[in-house]
Amino acid sequence: MERSVRKEREFNMRRAEILKQAEKIFALKGFHDVTMAEIASASGFSTGSLYQFFEGKENLYTTMVSEKLDWMFAEVRKSTESVEGTLNKIETLIDSHLQFVEKNTDFLSLFVRGEKVAFSDAMISLRQKLIYSYQTHVTFIENLLKGGIEAGLLRDLPSRDMAEALFHLIRSSSVRWMLMSTKESPCSKKGFIMDIFLHGVKKYD
């Protein structure tokens, strides 16, 4: 039993290292210009050994993207659990997203690159998974905002639209930070996003 547990742990550690190195290489070169041999070399494995973990480059790529996004959304949602109050939860959610951006620029550059990948069954499945993950995460934000509406803290506007607006404010700020050459942390935009989301841009007397 102990041996079985140790083998599973070693398998998962090796798999995690492959995904880590694959992320860096895909971000640097794009999907089409990467070979399994490159990923194997960077991971410290033979090319043949790589196929014990993944069926091929496409499977490796889709697994890497899917698992990393799942982890991001889960961590962001988890960060709000220990925070009391809708406004504090919104601020924590924004901060968690921006921290992920700062710590995972290699991964997110895959999306900024906007690379076209052939529409194989695996890639179509990945696209469907990404849409589902996005919708699920927006639903989480929507439910958070509904609590604010019910508490009288937020205006009674369509909660889905509000959730998508908040998510896209975060996304826009993140993409801009990644495209600009700056030492400023993306988290420095947290206050601005909060202000724009809660108060808009209209000046009131």
GUVO-501730 format. One record per residue: residue in three letters; x, y, z of N, C-alpha, C, CB in turn. Coordinates in steps of 0.05 Angstrom, whole numbers, padded with zeros to 5 digits. Glycine has a CB too. Layout:
REM residues N
   type      n_x      n_y      n_z     ca_x     ca_y     ca_z      c_x      c_y      c_z     cb_x     cb_y     cb_z
    ala        X        Y        Z        X        Y        Z        X        Y        Z        X        Y        Z
...
END
This chain:
REM residues 205
   type      n_x      n_y      n_z     ca_x     ca_y     ca_z      c_x      c_y      c_z     cb_x     cb_y     cb_z
    met    00017   -00024    00000    00000    00000    00000    00017    00025    00000   -00019    00000    00024
    glu    00038    00025    00018    00056    00048    00020    00071    00052   -00007    00075    00044    00043
    arg    00079    00030   -00019    00093    00032   -00044    00075    00043   -00066    00103    00004   -00053
    ser    00050    00035   -00066    00031    00046   -00086    00027    00076   -00082    00004    00031   -00083
    val    00025    00085   -00058    00022    00113   -00052    00046    00129   -00061    00017    00118   -00022
    arg    00070    00117   -00056    00095    00131   -00064    00097    00133   -00094    00119    00115   -00052
    lys    00089    00112   -00108    00090    00112   -00137    00071    00133   -00149    00084    00084   -00149
    glu    00048    00134   -00137    00028    00154   -00146    00038    00183   -00141    00001    00150   -00132
    arg    00051    00187   -00118    00062    00213   -00111    00084    00221   -00131    00072    00213   -00083
    glu    00101    00202   -00137    00123    00207   -00156    00112    00212   -00184    00142    00183   -00157
    phe    00091    00197   -00192    00079    00202   -00218    00068    00230   -00220    00056    00181   -00223
    asn    00053    00239   -00199    00041    00265   -00199    00062    00287   -00198    00023    00268   -00175
    met    00084    00283   -00184    00106    00303   -00184    00119    00306   -00211    00128    00295   -00163
    arg    00123    00284   -00225    00135    00284   -00252    00116    00297   -00272    00142    00256   -00261
    arg    00091    00290   -00269    00070    00302   -00287    00069    00332   -00283    00042    00289   -00281
    ala    00070    00341   -00257    00069    00370   -00251    00093    00385   -00263    00068    00374   -00221
    glu    00116    00372   -00263    00140    00384   -00274    00138    00387   -00304    00165    00368   -00267
    ile    00127    00367   -00317    00123    00368   -00346    00104    00391   -00353    00111    00341   -00356
    leu    00082    00393   -00339    00063    00415   -00344    00075    00442   -00339    00038    00411   -00326
    lys    00092    00444   -00318    00106    00469   -00312    00124    00478   -00335    00122    00467   -00286
    gln    00140    00459   -00345    00159    00466   -00366    00144    00470   -00393    00179    00443   -00370
    ala    00123    00455   -00397    00107    00459   -00422    00095    00486   -00423    00085    00437   -00424
    glu    00085    00496   -00400    00073    00522   -00399    00093    00544   -00408    00064    00528   -00370
    lys    00118    00542   -00398    00138    00562   -00405    00145    00561   -00435    00164    00557   -00388
    ile    00147    00537   -00445    00155    00534   -00473    00132    00542   -00492    00164    00505   -00479
    phe    00108    00534   -00486    00085    00542   -00503    00082    00573   -00502    00059    00529   -00493
    ala    00086    00585   -00479    00083    00614   -00477    00105    00628   -00493    00085    00623   -00448
    leu    00129    00617   -00494    00151    00629   -00509    00149    00626   -00539    00177    00617   -00499
    lys    00141    00602   -00548    00142    00595   -00576    00115    00592   -00590    00158    00571   -00580
    gly    00094    00589   -00575    00068    00584   -00587    00064    00554   -00591    00065    00599   -00613
    phe    00039    00547   -00595    00032    00518   -00597    00046    00504   -00620    00002    00515   -00599
    his    00045    00517   -00643    00054    00503   -00668    00084    00498   -00669    00046    00519   -00691
    asp    00100    00515   -00657    00129    00513   -00659    00142    00497   -00637    00141    00541   -00660
    val    00126    00485   -00620    00136    00469   -00598    00135    00439   -00605    00120    00475   -00572
    thr    00156    00425   -00597    00156    00396   -00601    00156    00381   -00574    00181    00387   -00618
    met    00148    00357   -00574    00148    00341   -00550    00177    00336   -00541    00134    00314   -00554
    ala    00196    00335   -00559    00224    00331   -00552    00234    00355   -00536    00241    00328   -00578
    glu    00226    00379   -00543    00234    00403   -00528    00223    00402   -00499    00224    00429   -00541
    ile    00198    00395   -00497    00186    00394   -00470    00199    00371   -00454    00156    00389   -00472
    ala    00204    00349   -00466    00217    00327   -00452    00245    00335   -00442    00220    00303   -00471
    ser    00260    00348   -00459    00287    00357   -00451    00286    00376   -00428    00301    00370   -00475
    ala    00268    00396   -00429    00266    00415   -00407    00256    00403   -00381    00246    00438   -00416
    ser    00241    00381   -00384    00230    00368   -00360    00249    00347   -00348    00203    00355   -00367
    gly    00270    00340   -00363    00289    00320   -00354    00280    00292   -00360    00293    00323   -00325
    phe    00264    00288   -00381    00254    00262   -00389    00262    00256   -00418    00223    00260   -00385
    ser    00260    00231   -00425    00263    00224   -00453    00236    00229   -00467    00271    00193   -00456
    thr    00237    00233   -00493    00212    00238   -00507    00192    00215   -00504    00218    00243   -00537
    gly    00202    00191   -00505    00185    00168   -00501    00171    00168   -00474    00200    00143   -00505
    ser    00185    00177   -00453    00174    00177   -00426    00150    00196   -00424    00195    00185   -00406
    leu    00151    00217   -00440    00130    00237   -00439    00103    00225   -00446    00137    00261   -00458
    tyr    00104    00206   -00464    00079    00193   -00474    00067    00175   -00453    00084    00178   -00499
    gln    00081    00170   -00431    00069    00155   -00409    00050    00173   -00393    00091    00144   -00390
    phe    00053    00200   -00396    00037    00219   -00382    00016    00232   -00399    00055    00240   -00370
    phe    00023    00237   -00425    00004    00250   -00443    00005    00237   -00470    00011    00280   -00445
    glu   -00018    00237   -00484   -00021    00223   -00509   -00004    00237   -00531   -00050    00222   -00518
    gly   -00001    00263   -00529    00014    00278   -00549    00014    00307   -00542    00002    00273   -00577
    lys    00025    00323   -00560    00027    00352   -00555    00000    00365   -00550    00042    00366   -00578
    glu   -00019    00358   -00566   -00046    00370   -00563   -00058    00363   -00536   -00064    00360   -00586
    asn   -00056    00338   -00528   -00067    00330   -00502   -00053    00344   -00479   -00064    00300   -00499
    leu   -00026    00347   -00482   -00010    00361   -00462   -00019    00390   -00460    00019    00359   -00468
    tyr   -00023    00403   -00483   -00031    00431   -00483   -00058    00435   -00471   -00030    00442   -00512
    thr   -00078    00419   -00480   -00105    00423   -00470   -00107    00417   -00440   -00124    00405   -00485
    thr   -00092    00397   -00431   -00091    00390   -00402   -00079    00413   -00386   -00076    00364   -00397
    met   -00057    00424   -00396   -00044    00446   -00382   -00062    00470   -00379   -00018    00453   -00397
    val   -00075    00478   -00401   -00093    00501   -00400   -00117    00496   -00382   -00102    00508   -00428
    ser   -00129    00473   -00385   -00154    00467   -00370   -00148    00466   -00340   -00165    00441   -00379
    glu   -00127    00452   -00332   -00122    00449   -00303   -00113    00475   -00291   -00100    00427   -00299
    lys   -00098    00491   -00306   -00088    00516   -00294   -00111    00536   -00290   -00067    00529   -00312
    leu   -00130    00537   -00309   -00153    00554   -00306   -00171    00545   -00283   -00169    00556   -00332
    asp   -00175    00519   -00281   -00191    00508   -00259   -00179    00516   -00233   -00193    00477   -00261
    trp   -00152    00514   -00231   -00138    00522   -00206   -00142    00552   -00200   -00109    00515   -00208
    met   -00139    00568   -00221   -00142    00597   -00217   -00170    00604   -00206   -00138    00612   -00243
    phe   -00191    00594   -00220   -00218    00601   -00211   -00223    00590   -00183   -00238    00589   -00231
    ala   -00214    00567   -00177   -00218    00555   -00151   -00204    00572   -00129   -00208    00526   -00150
    glu   -00180    00581   -00134   -00165    00597   -00115   -00178    00624   -00111   -00136    00601   -00124
    val   -00187    00636   -00132   -00201    00662   -00130   -00226    00659   -00113   -00208    00673   -00158
    arg   -00242    00639   -00118   -00267    00635   -00103   -00261    00629   -00074   -00283    00613   -00116
    lys   -00240    00612   -00070   -00233    00605   -00042   -00224    00629   -00026   -00210    00584   -00043
    ser   -00211    00648   -00039   -00201    00672   -00025   -00223    00689   -00013   -00185    00689   -00044
    thr   -00247    00687   -00023   -00269    00703   -00013   -00284    00690    00011   -00289    00709   -00035
    glu   -00278    00664    00015   -00294    00649    00035   -00290    00660    00063   -00286    00620    00034
    ser   -00265    00668    00070   -00260    00677    00097   -00264    00707    00101   -00231    00670    00104
    val   -00275    00720    00081   -00279    00749    00083   -00308    00755    00087   -00269    00763    00056
    glu   -00313    00773    00106   -00341    00781    00112   -00349    00806    00097   -00344    00785    00142
    gly   -00374    00807    00088   -00384    00832    00075   -00380    00832    00045   -00371    00856    00087
    thr   -00401    00840    00030   -00400    00839    00001   -00377    00856   -00010   -00426    00849   -00010
    leu   -00374    00881   -00001   -00353    00898   -00012   -00325    00887   -00007   -00356    00926    00001
    asn   -00321    00876    00016   -00295    00863    00022   -00290    00839    00004   -00293    00855    00052
    lys   -00312    00824   -00001   -00309    00801   -00018   -00303    00810   -00047   -00336    00784   -00018
    ile   -00315    00831   -00056   -00309    00841   -00083   -00280    00850   -00085   -00328    00865   -00090
    glu   -00271    00864   -00065   -00243    00873   -00065   -00223    00850   -00064   -00238    00891   -00040
    thr   -00230    00829   -00049   -00213    00805   -00047   -00212    00790   -00073   -00222    00787   -00024
    leu   -00236    00788   -00086   -00238    00775   -00112   -00220    00789   -00133   -00267    00774   -00121
    ile   -00222    00815   -00134   -00206    00831   -00153   -00176    00826   -00147   -00213    00861   -00151
    asp   -00169    00828   -00122   -00141    00826   -00114   -00130    00798   -00121   -00137    00831   -00084
    ser   -00146    00777   -00116   -00137    00750   -00122   -00133    00746   -00152   -00158    00730   -00112
    his   -00151    00756   -00168   -00147    00755   -00197   -00121    00768   -00206   -00171    00768   -00212
    leu   -00116    00792   -00196   -00093    00807   -00204   -00067    00794   -00194   -00095    00836   -00194
    gln   -00068    00782   -00170   -00044    00768   -00161   -00038    00744   -00178   -00049    00759   -00132
    phe   -00059    00730   -00187   -00054    00708   -00205   -00041    00717   -00231   -00081    00694   -00211
    val   -00050    00740   -00241   -00038    00751   -00266   -00009    00756   -00262   -00053    00777   -00274
    glu   -00002    00769   -00240    00026    00776   -00235    00044    00751   -00232    00028    00793   -00210
    lys    00033    00730   -00220    00049    00706   -00215    00048    00686   -00238    00040    00693   -00190
    asn    00031    00690   -00258    00028    00671   -00280    00028    00684   -00307    00002    00655   -00275
    thr    00047    00702   -00312    00047    00716   -00337    00053    00697   -00361    00068    00738   -00336
    asp    00069    00677   -00356    00075    00658   -00378    00049    00645   -00388    00095    00636   -00369
    phe    00034    00635   -00369    00009    00621   -00376   -00010    00640   -00390   -00003    00609   -00351
    leu   -00014    00664   -00379   -00035    00682   -00390   -00026    00694   -00416   -00040    00704   -00370
    ser    00000    00694   -00422    00009    00704   -00448   -00002    00686   -00471    00039    00705   -00449
    leu   -00009    00661   -00465   -00021    00644   -00485   -00047    00656   -00495   -00026    00616   -00474
    phe   -00062    00668   -00477   -00088    00680   -00485   -00084    00707   -00498   -00106    00682   -00460
    val   -00064    00723   -00488   -00059    00749   -00500   -00049    00745   -00529   -00038    00764   -00483
    arg   -00034    00723   -00533   -00023    00717   -00560   -00046    00713   -00580   -00005    00692   -00559
    gly   -00067    00701   -00570   -00090    00697   -00588   -00084    00679   -00611   -00100    00723   -00598
    glu   -00068    00658   -00606   -00059    00640   -00628   -00082    00623   -00638   -00036    00623   -00618
    lys   -00082    00620   -00664   -00102    00602   -00677   -00092    00573   -00677   -00108    00612   -00706
    val   -00107    00556   -00665   -00100    00528   -00664   -00121    00512   -00679   -00097    00518   -00635
    ala   -00113    00492   -00694   -00131    00476   -00710   -00155    00465   -00693   -00116    00452   -00723
    phe   -00178    00465   -00705   -00202    00457   -00691   -00205    00426   -00691   -00227    00470   -00703
    ser   -00187    00413   -00677   -00190    00384   -00673   -00211    00379   -00652   -00162    00371   -00665
    asp   -00218    00354   -00648   -00238    00348   -00627   -00228    00357   -00600   -00243    00317   -00627
    ala   -00202    00353   -00594   -00191    00361   -00568   -00192    00391   -00564   -00162    00351   -00566
    met   -00186    00406   -00585   -00186    00435   -00582   -00215    00446   -00580   -00172    00448   -00606
    ile   -00233    00433   -00594   -00261    00441   -00592   -00271    00435   -00564   -00279    00426   -00613
    ser   -00263    00412   -00553   -00270    00405   -00526   -00259    00425   -00506   -00261    00376   -00519
    leu   -00234    00433   -00510   -00221    00453   -00492   -00236    00479   -00493   -00192    00457   -00500
    arg   -00243    00488   -00517   -00258    00513   -00520   -00285    00511   -00505   -00263    00519   -00550
    gln   -00299    00489   -00507   -00324    00486   -00493   -00319    00486   -00463   -00337    00459   -00501
    lys   -00297    00474   -00454   -00290    00473   -00426   -00285    00502   -00416   -00266    00455   -00421
    leu   -00270    00518   -00432   -00264    00545   -00424   -00289    00562   -00421   -00244    00558   -00444
    ile   -00307    00558   -00440   -00333    00573   -00439   -00348    00565   -00414   -00350    00568   -00464
    tyr   -00349    00539   -00408   -00364    00530   -00385   -00351    00540   -00359   -00364    00499   -00384
    ser   -00324    00540   -00358   -00310    00550   -00334   -00315    00580   -00330   -00280    00545   -00336
    tyr   -00315    00594   -00352   -00320    00623   -00350   -00348    00628   -00340   -00316    00637   -00378
    gln   -00368    00614   -00352   -00396    00618   -00343   -00400    00611   -00314   -00414    00601   -00361
    thr   -00387    00589   -00305   -00389    00581   -00277   -00377    00602   -00259   -00375    00554   -00273
    his   -00355    00613   -00267   -00342    00633   -00250   -00358    00659   -00249   -00313    00639   -00260
    val   -00369    00667   -00271   -00387    00691   -00272   -00411    00686   -00255   -00395    00698   -00301
    thr   -00422    00662   -00255   -00445    00656   -00237   -00437    00659   -00208   -00454    00627   -00243
    phe   -00413    00651   -00201   -00403    00655   -00174   -00402    00684   -00167   -00375    00642   -00170
    ile   -00392    00701   -00185   -00390    00730   -00180   -00419    00741   -00178   -00374    00744   -00203
    glu   -00436    00732   -00196   -00464    00741   -00196   -00477    00736   -00169   -00480    00727   -00218
    asn   -00474    00712   -00158   -00486    00705   -00132   -00475    00723   -00110   -00482    00676   -00126
    leu   -00449    00729   -00112   -00436    00746   -00092   -00449    00774   -00093   -00406    00748   -00097
    leu   -00453    00784   -00118   -00465    00811   -00121   -00495    00811   -00113   -00463    00820   -00150
    lys   -00509    00789   -00117   -00537    00787   -00109   -00539    00792   -00079   -00549    00760   -00117
    gly   -00519    00781   -00064   -00519    00786   -00035   -00517    00815   -00029   -00497    00771   -00022
    gly   -00502    00830   -00045   -00499    00859   -00041   -00524    00874   -00048   -00476    00869   -00057
    ile   -00538    00864   -00068   -00564    00877   -00076   -00584    00873   -00054   -00574    00865   -00103
    glu   -00586    00848   -00044   -00605    00842   -00023   -00600    00857    00003   -00605    00812   -00018
    ala   -00574    00863    00007   -00567    00877    00032   -00569    00908    00028   -00538    00871    00040
    gly   -00577    00916    00004   -00580    00945   -00001   -00554    00960   -00006   -00594    00957    00022
    leu   -00532    00945   -00011   -00506    00957   -00015   -00501    00964   -00044   -00484    00939   -00005
    leu   -00514    00949   -00062   -00511    00953   -00091   -00538    00959   -00104   -00498    00928   -00104
    arg   -00537    00973   -00126   -00562    00980   -00140   -00575    00954   -00151   -00556    01000   -00163
    asp   -00601    00955   -00154   -00616    00932   -00163   -00615    00931   -00194   -00645    00932   -00153
    leu   -00592    00925   -00204   -00588    00922   -00233   -00586    00893   -00240   -00562    00938   -00243
    pro   -00588    00886   -00266   -00585    00857   -00274   -00559    00846   -00263   -00587    00854   -00305
    ser   -00561    00827   -00246   -00537    00817   -00232   -00517    00803   -00251   -00545    00797   -00210
    arg   -00528    00790   -00272   -00510    00777   -00291   -00493    00797   -00306   -00526    00760   -00311
    asp   -00506    00818   -00314   -00491    00840   -00328   -00470    00852   -00310   -00511    00861   -00339
    met   -00477    00856   -00285   -00459    00868   -00266   -00434    00850   -00262   -00472    00873   -00239
    ala   -00439    00824   -00260   -00418    00804   -00256   -00399    00804   -00280   -00429    00776   -00251
    glu   -00410    00804   -00304   -00393    00804   -00328   -00378    00830   -00331   -00410    00799   -00353
    ala   -00390    00853   -00323   -00376    00878   -00324   -00352    00878   -00305   -00396    00901   -00317
    leu   -00356    00868   -00281   -00334    00867   -00262   -00311    00849   -00272   -00343    00856   -00235
    phe   -00319    00825   -00283   -00298    00807   -00293   -00282    00820   -00316   -00311    00781   -00303
    his   -00296    00834   -00333   -00282    00845   -00356   -00266    00870   -00349   -00302    00853   -00378
    leu   -00273    00884   -00328   -00256    00905   -00318   -00230    00894   -00308   -00270    00921   -00294
    ile   -00231    00871   -00294   -00207    00858   -00284   -00191    00848   -00308   -00215    00834   -00265
    arg   -00204    00836   -00327   -00190    00825   -00350   -00176    00847   -00366   -00209    00809   -00368
    ser   -00190    00869   -00371   -00179    00891   -00386   -00154    00902   -00373   -00200    00913   -00390
    ser   -00156    00906   -00347   -00133    00916   -00332   -00109    00897   -00333   -00140    00922   -00303
    ser   -00115    00871   -00332   -00095    00850   -00332   -00080    00849   -00359   -00107    00823   -00326
    val   -00096    00850   -00381   -00084    00849   -00408   -00067    00873   -00413   -00106    00847   -00429
    arg   -00077    00896   -00404   -00061    00921   -00408   -00035    00919   -00393   -00077    00946   -00398
    trp   -00035    00909   -00369   -00010    00907   -00353    00009    00888   -00367   -00017    00896   -00325
    met   -00001    00866   -00378    00017    00847   -00391    00029    00858   -00417    00001    00821   -00397
    leu    00014    00876   -00430    00024    00887   -00456    00043    00910   -00452    00001    00895   -00473
    met    00041    00924   -00429    00057    00947   -00423    00083    00939   -00409    00041    00968   -00407
    ser    00104    00954   -00415    00129    00949   -00401    00130    00966   -00376    00154    00955   -00419
    thr    00123    00955   -00353    00122    00970   -00328    00129    00953   -00304    00094    00982   -00324
    lys    00141    00965   -00284    00148    00951   -00260    00125    00952   -00239    00173    00963   -00247
    glu    00104    00967   -00246    00081    00970   -00228    00066    00943   -00226    00063    00992   -00238
    ser    00059    00936   -00202    00044    00911   -00199    00015    00914   -00209    00043    00903   -00169
    pro    00004    00894   -00222   -00024    00896   -00231   -00043    00900   -00207   -00032    00870   -00246
    cys   -00034    00891   -00183   -00051    00895   -00159   -00055    00924   -00152   -00039    00880   -00136
    ser   -00038    00942   -00163   -00041    00970   -00158   -00066    00981   -00170   -00016    00986   -00169
    lys   -00078    00966   -00189   -00103    00975   -00202   -00128    00966   -00187   -00104    00964   -00230
    lys   -00124    00952   -00165   -00148    00942   -00150   -00166    00965   -00142   -00138    00927   -00125
    gly   -00155    00986   -00130   -00172    01008   -00121   -00187    01022   -00144   -00155    01029   -00107
    phe   -00173    01024   -00167   -00186    01037   -00190   -00209    01020   -00200   -00165    01040   -00213
    ile   -00205    00993   -00202   -00226    00975   -00211   -00250    00977   -00192   -00216    00946   -00213
    met   -00244    00976   -00166   -00266    00979   -00146   -00281    01004   -00150   -00254    00978   -00117
    asp   -00267    01027   -00154   -00280    01053   -00156   -00297    01054   -00181   -00259    01075   -00156
    ile   -00286    01046   -00204   -00301    01046   -00229   -00326    01028   -00227   -00283    01038   -00252
    phe   -00322    01005   -00216   -00345    00986   -00214   -00367    00996   -00196   -00335    00959   -00205
    leu   -00359    01007   -00173   -00379    01015   -00154   -00391    01043   -00159   -00367    01015   -00126
    his   -00375    01061   -00171   -00384    01089   -00174   -00385    01099   -00203   -00365    01107   -00159
    gly   -00373    01085   -00222   -00374    01094   -00249   -00355    01118   -00254   -00402    01102   -00258
    val   -00359    01132   -00276   -00341    01154   -00283   -00355    01181   -00282   -00329    01150   -00310
    lys   -00381    01181   -00278   -00396    01206   -00277   -00390    01221   -00252   -00426    01202   -00280
    lys   -00386    01248   -00254   -00380    01264   -00231   -00407    01275   -00220   -00361    01287   -00238
    tyr   -00410    01271   -00194   -00435    01281   -00181   -00427    01304   -00162   -00449    01258   -00165
    asp   -00444    01324   -00161   -00440    01347   -00143   -00445    01339   -00114   -00458    01371   -00151
END
